[in-house]
């Protein structure tokens, strides 16, 4: 059996099993697999720990305390940190508010077969004009204060194991009304 046929057969067997597929890819590119290793023992403050829970606890204590410990070693200073800024920025970042027309238009783009915060999008689309008034105020207040109402923060984020999520993947879990706020910010 040729190498190509061998791997094609095994990829077919791995369909639906992402872990097995990546393992097979690793074999194909001759990547050396690293087993997960944990220390068998750890010494801290002249005491040896061999129990896995004790070792984990000691690592936790170290990483929880290392920041405050290092910060305590920094001498206090009365120097104004702005003295190190040698130029004034020529431009600034401004987030523009949205209009009722923009919000109404965004409401009309909602998928009628989905819902937002347990409200059918079909209903939101039908009442886009009247609803755009309070939502414009809510969106603009969020833009001005940086505070988003909790109800718009509701999100369904699927569990991704060993994956890096992009902003696009994260926003796909947001409710439809939250996505509209994000769209309004993009302009």
DAKA-V347328 format. One line per field, one symbol per residue. phi: phi as a letter, one per 40 degrees, with the letter a starting at -180 (. if undefined). psi: psi as a letter, one per 40 degrees, with the letter a starting at -180 (. if undefined). burial: # if it has 16 or more other C-alpha atoms within 10 Angstrom, else .. A space follows every 50 residues. Layout:
phi: ???
psi: ???
burial: ???
This chain:
phi: .ccccdcdccccccdgbccccccccdcccfcccbccbbccaabafgbcbb cdccccccccdccccccdccccccccbcccccccccacdcbbcbcccbbc ccccccdccccccbbbfgbdcdccccbdcccccccccccccccccgbbdd ccccabbccbcfbcccdccccccccdccccccccccg
psi: hidddddddddddehegdddddddddddefhhhhihiiidiihhffhhhe hdddddddddddddeddddddeehiiiehhdeeeheihheiihhhiiiid dddddddeeiheeiihfehhddddddfdcdddddddddddddddeehhid deehihhihhhfihhiddddeeeiiddddddddddd.
burial: ......#...#..#......#..#.................#......#. ....#..#......................................#### ..##.###.#....##....##.##..##.##..##.###..#....#.. .#..#...............#..########..#...
